Amino acid sequence: MKNIKSKSKFFLILNTLVLILFTSCGEKKTEETHEEEKSETEVALTEAQFKTIGMETGTIVMKNLNTVIKANGYTAVPPQNMANISTLIGGVVKDIYVLEGTYVVKGKTLATIQNLEVTEMQEDYNSAIANIEYLQLEYNRQKTLSDENVNPRKTFQEVKSKLAVEKAKAQAAKNKLQALNVSLKGSTSLIPIVSPISGYVGKISITKGAFAETGVTLFEVVDNSQMHLDLNVFEKDLGKISVGQEVDFVLTNQSNKSIKGKIFGINKSFSNESKTVAVHAKINPSDAKDLISGMYVAANINITNQTVQALPKDAIVRNGDKYYIYIQEEHQEETPKVKEEEHNHKEGEAHNEHAEGEEEEHNEIHFKAIEVIPGTTDLGYTEIKLVEEIPANAKIVIKGAFYLLATSKGGGEHEH
């Protein structure tokens, strides 16, 4: 009986010890799991790493990323903002005053060509003017005599007819000279080739000494202060398009800046066998100045006008089946090594400069991963919904988030 009681007591103590051991292991495992989860959501970089990576921070912005219709097309200059300049009469090119890419104002002389017929036109005009002056005096005299019945009416009519002919000759010569931009006074054989609009000189198709023929383009001048967008919209989307809707697109050479425009016209026939209809939009003048005609564009036609919270798409990273952004935490820690060096190097400026360099290597900047739910991605931005609240002025990593994920996990995927 005594042995049985001793054995029972032994097993009771043993069970107690096992229970304590398992409880201890469970607590330790829970702590390890908590620390592991914390390590995955919090990352620290030194100031030196922060600068080397080129990390950038920003804030949540409001963007129009709602329902859109995607359409491809090209930028175009309106017809009234483009000039193909030629000459009305041929001649030898004497001088060229501009180069391709030069900005010119309306009326600027681009070149001169020589044609002796111009001299004859000026002579005809001046001769007609002289005859008009003489005939006008004779007309006045004959009219007076005719009214007094001194001279026959026929003489007066002859003078009147000659005056009308000379006036017609003078007007014709004047019209020719003005069309050629040649002065009515003096005598010259040179014809100035002038720009009818302000803009940039494009292709120059003549050389000095060459013969410029009529009807052939000598200069191209383009004014890109106004730009249009010609988009091709598929038949299935045509019913959703209307005049006045906003269009936006991004060009890589414009630092991913969003360029906006507004639809002003929709063609009433198909452009080609692809069953697309041309839709025309006017680009905002403030965005048009750096564009050139013929740029390929993948644009969005905004059907709705609702704004949402958004971040650059590179700010969002995927880890498993969840999406995260990183915010910079306010506190900044220093390693014990830095604190000790700061204490040892307080004397002397040279030591202080060395300490500053060491601080960059050891001062830590902390980041925390925040779960988000991504939505529409467009124009380089992605709509986000925050799973948990963040401070209104939180600094969000918009460049370098993937590096932080890789640092905490050793891998990860971009959200595209």
Helices and strands as residue ranges (DSSP letters): H 2-41, E 42-46, H 47-53, E 56-58, E 61-63, E 68-76, G 79-81, E 82-85, E 91-96, E 103-104, E 109-114, H 117-147, H 153-179, E 190-194, E 199-204, E 211-212, E 219-222, E 228-234, G 235-240, E 246-250, G 252-254, E 258-270, E 276-283, H 285-288, E 296-302, E 308-312, G 313-315, E 317-319, E 322-333, H 336-344, H 349-362, E 364-378, E 381-386, E 395-399, H 401-409, E 413-414
